[in-house]
Amino acid sequence: MSEFPPKSEERVVITASDVAQAGAAPSSPPAPSASPIPPPAAYEVPWWAVLLASCLAICLPLLCLFAIGIRVGIRRRDVRTQAAWNGLLCTLLIVSGLLTSVAVTYTLTLRPKSSGGPVEVRLGALRSLDGIEPLPSLPAPHPMSTVELAARTKPLVFIVTPDSFGAFHPDSLETASLGAGTLLYADNDGYLVGTNRHVVDERGLFHLRPSADRVRVVTSDGNYADGQVVGRHSRLDLAILWVARKSGHGSFRQPVSSYSDVPVGQQVFVIGHPQRLFFTLSNGLVSRLDGTDLLQLSAPISPGNSGGPVYDSSGVLLGIVTYKVDKQSSPNAENLNFATRADAFLSESGWDFYNQGSGRLKRFLDAR
């Protein structure tokens, strides 16, 4: 047992006077008087300044000068006023930058063709073709060997690209969309060229074109000129181009076979630019006629052959290369190639003409 008796619990006694004294809290010092807060309208940009700055948004350089002046003028103003001005200027600069980008893009790549008359185009010179006197004569009096046909028809075949904006450089052909074209007619004024409609209507990267009726035509010697699309066939994948002539007087008319006269089994020669292997010659047979518009060929073709000629061994034009069946879409397809009948060039019906296209085709027809 413990030697000490247990301690009694200590009690705290709070009297009424203690409670009253604790309730009297010391008085806090008076709060300093605050200045009145201006209304939100005091920090807004004046309406006239918003209107003036918005008008300047159509001209980015002027808006930039205006923004510099405002930034200098508000450098000593309160923070809220500066924030209001900065927000307005930032918004207008973004809008003005977008408008300027659209305007530059439209000017450089989407320039519409002029209306009310023929389109004026900038022309170079097909000097290698202008200087041939005389131009090759077709059809040959006897069937030509492959070597003879290649030598005689190569000057009559072109590279055709719708990417005709700006100065031409041979390296641009490595990236530009392109096809082939074949000479139909030549006189003192210029050259009539046949190709595919889908070649001249190709819109290129992001579907941008400087002009829907202008293309660039390049010869095997690297000479080039801008040409006009003067006709598109309303039903067939065919188009005709016109290239003005700078010099020379050599004349030419391409003989064209009637579709009904093309025999199955006829040996044919195709010239084009498969996979950018420019002016490639291939040969084969007419495998089949579909009875309406197409010739099926065994001669191999690839992208880049479109618009190229299909000749027989005498140099007579039988068709214009149009397409092949893609193995990616039809894995079992093997060497299924097609050309559009060329005798559509022998009639004025079925064509949509512009830029004096009807008269130019008529000169070709009257030369028969």
Secondary structure, DSSP 8 states (H G I E B T S, - for coil): --SS-----------HHHHHHHHS---------------GGGGS--HHHHHHHHHHTTSHHHHHHHHHHHHHHTTTS-HHHHHHHHHHHHHHHHHHHHHHHHHHHHHHH------SS-------B-HHHHT-SS---SS-SS---HHHHHHHHGGGEEEEES---S---GGGGGTS--EEEEEEEE-SSEEEEEE-HHHHT---GGG--S-TTEEEEE-TTS-EEEEEEEEEESSSS-EEEEEE--S----EE--B--GGG--TT-EEEEEE-GGG-TTEEEEEEEEEE-SSSEEEE-S---TT-TT-EEE-TT--EEEEEEEE--TTT-TT--S-EEEEEGGGGG-STTEEE-TTHHHHHHHHHHT-
